Amino acid sequence: MNRTIVTLIVLLCAACGAAPVKADPPSLLLEPGQLKDGRTWTIAGTSHGIWRDLDASLVPCGKRVIVPMEAATWWRSFTAADGTTMTQVVVSGVDAMDAFKSFYAECGAVGSVASVGGPKNVARHDGEVEVAAMSKDRFIVLAGTGSDAELQLFAETARTQLDAVPS
């Protein structure tokens, strides 16, 4: 008898139009626990919008022409316990290979760029280091005060994560 009442209540609640609970979509941005370099990282800020509105300090090599102005963009900044900082920018809705090539050309015009395995492009200019990578359909840039090797490691972690996230 009790089971029948519970079943009826469940059916009535379902008929009332209660929407099923949906899980949050997987994040495009790294979480502090994914930054595995022995330090404790925290999120200093997270936002999203379009490339045109991205703060100038986050634009790779100061060159907005790297991706289309209307491209969907997410960013997150991190701070480590020792004061090291890093920012991740993810751009979606672009040809990732074109953006990757454009990063190489545009950043090469203001500094030096090296292509490394992954594939990744490591740009150096004005005392800064930025690492570009790409997933199947997203362009990624990491920059910060950490070493080149750390930024490349985090870029690879980001690329691997984004390859697993549906478009």
C-alpha positions as CSV (number, residue, x, y, z in Angstrom):
1,M,0.0,0.0,0.0
2,N,2.8,2.5,0.9
3,R,4.6,1.7,-2.3
4,T,1.4,2.5,-4.3
5,I,1.0,5.8,-2.6
6,V,4.7,6.7,-3.2
7,T,4.4,5.7,-6.8
8,L,1.3,7.9,-7.3
9,I,3.0,10.9,-5.7
10,V,6.0,10.5,-7.9
11,L,3.7,10.2,-11.0
12,L,1.7,13.3,-9.9
13,C,4.9,15.3,-9.3
14,A,6.2,14.3,-12.7
15,A,2.9,15.3,-14.3
16,C,3.1,18.7,-12.6
17,G,5.8,19.7,-15.0
18,A,8.8,19.6,-12.6
19,A,11.7,19.9,-14.9
20,P,14.4,17.3,-14.6
21,V,17.6,18.4,-13.0
22,K,20.3,19.0,-15.6
23,A,24.0,18.6,-14.8
24,D,26.2,21.6,-15.4
25,P,28.0,21.4,-18.7
26,P,31.7,20.4,-18.4
27,S,33.9,23.4,-17.8
28,L,36.2,24.7,-20.6
29,L,38.5,26.1,-18.0
30,L,41.0,24.4,-15.8
31,E,40.4,24.0,-12.1
32,P,43.2,24.6,-9.5
33,G,43.5,20.9,-8.8
34,Q,44.5,20.3,-12.4
35,L,47.6,22.5,-12.0
36,K,49.9,19.8,-10.8
37,D,53.2,21.4,-10.1
38,G,53.5,21.0,-6.4
39,R,52.0,24.4,-5.6
40,T,48.6,25.3,-4.2
41,W,46.6,27.3,-6.8
42,T,43.5,29.4,-6.3
43,I,41.2,31.0,-8.8
44,A,41.6,34.8,-8.8
45,G,38.9,35.5,-11.4
46,T,36.7,33.9,-14.1
47,S,34.7,35.5,-16.8
48,H,33.4,35.0,-20.4
49,G,32.2,37.1,-23.3
50,I,33.5,37.8,-26.8
51,W,37.0,38.3,-28.0
52,R,36.5,42.0,-28.7
53,D,35.7,42.6,-25.1
54,L,38.6,40.7,-23.7
55,D,40.8,42.9,-21.4
56,A,43.8,44.1,-23.4
57,S,46.2,42.6,-20.9
58,L,44.8,39.1,-21.8
59,V,45.1,39.5,-25.6
60,P,48.1,37.4,-26.7
61,C,51.0,39.6,-27.8
62,G,48.5,42.5,-27.8
63,K,47.2,41.4,-31.2
64,R,43.4,41.2,-31.4
65,V,43.6,40.0,-35.0
66,I,44.5,36.5,-33.9
67,V,40.9,35.5,-33.7
68,P,37.6,36.9,-35.0
69,M,36.2,39.7,-32.8
70,E,32.8,37.9,-32.1
71,A,34.4,34.6,-31.0
72,A,33.1,33.3,-27.7
73,T,35.8,33.6,-25.1
74,W,36.3,32.4,-21.5
75,W,39.2,33.3,-19.2
76,R,40.3,32.4,-15.7
77,S,43.2,33.7,-13.7
78,F,45.0,31.8,-11.0
79,T,47.4,32.6,-8.2
80,A,49.7,30.2,-6.5
81,A,50.6,30.3,-2.8
82,D,54.1,31.5,-3.7
83,G,52.8,34.5,-5.7
84,T,53.1,32.9,-9.2
85,T,50.2,34.0,-11.5
86,M,48.7,32.4,-14.6
87,T,45.8,33.2,-16.9
88,Q,44.0,30.8,-19.2
89,V,42.1,32.0,-22.2
90,V,39.9,29.7,-24.2
91,V,38.3,30.8,-27.5
92,S,35.5,28.8,-29.1
93,G,33.7,29.1,-32.5
94,V,36.9,29.6,-34.5
95,D,39.1,27.5,-36.7
96,A,41.6,26.5,-34.0
97,M,44.3,25.8,-36.6
98,D,43.9,29.3,-38.2
99,A,44.1,30.9,-34.7
100,F,47.2,28.8,-33.8
101,K,48.9,29.9,-37.1
102,S,47.9,33.5,-36.6
103,F,49.3,33.4,-33.0
104,Y,52.6,32.3,-34.4
105,A,52.7,35.0,-37.1
106,E,51.4,37.9,-35.0
107,C,53.5,37.1,-31.9
108,G,56.5,36.5,-34.1
109,A,56.1,40.1,-35.3
110,V,56.6,41.5,-31.8
111,G,59.0,39.0,-30.3
112,S,60.1,35.4,-30.8
113,V,58.0,32.3,-31.2
114,A,59.1,28.7,-30.9
115,S,57.0,25.7,-32.0
116,V,57.2,22.8,-29.6
117,G,55.6,19.3,-29.3
118,G,52.0,19.1,-28.5
119,P,51.7,21.1,-30.7
120,K,52.2,24.4,-28.8
121,N,53.7,27.8,-29.8
122,V,55.7,29.5,-27.1
123,A,55.9,33.3,-27.6
124,R,58.3,35.6,-25.8
125,H,57.9,39.4,-26.0
126,D,58.3,42.4,-23.7
127,G,59.5,40.1,-20.9
128,E,56.3,37.9,-21.1
129,V,55.8,34.3,-22.1
130,E,52.6,33.1,-23.7
131,V,51.9,29.5,-24.7
132,A,49.2,28.8,-27.4
133,A,47.7,25.3,-27.9
134,M,44.6,24.1,-29.6
135,S,42.1,21.3,-29.1
136,K,39.9,19.9,-31.8
137,D,37.8,23.0,-32.0
138,R,39.1,25.6,-29.5
139,F,42.1,27.9,-29.2
140,I,43.9,28.1,-25.9
141,V,46.5,30.6,-24.5
142,L,48.2,30.4,-21.2
143,A,50.4,33.2,-19.8
144,G,51.9,34.0,-16.5
145,T,54.9,34.4,-14.3
146,G,55.7,30.7,-14.2
147,S,58.4,29.0,-16.2
148,D,58.0,28.1,-19.9
149,A,57.9,24.4,-18.9
150,E,55.1,25.0,-16.4
151,L,53.0,27.0,-18.9
152,Q,53.5,24.3,-21.5
153,L,52.5,21.6,-19.1
154,F,49.3,23.5,-18.2
155,A,48.6,24.2,-21.9
156,E,48.8,20.4,-22.5
157,T,46.5,19.7,-19.6
158,A,44.0,22.3,-21.0
159,R,44.2,20.9,-24.5
160,T,43.6,17.3,-23.2
161,Q,40.6,18.5,-21.2
162,L,39.1,20.4,-24.1
163,D,39.5,17.5,-26.4
164,A,37.2,15.5,-24.1
165,V,34.5,18.3,-23.9
166,P,31.8,18.1,-26.6
167,S,31.6,21.0,-29.0
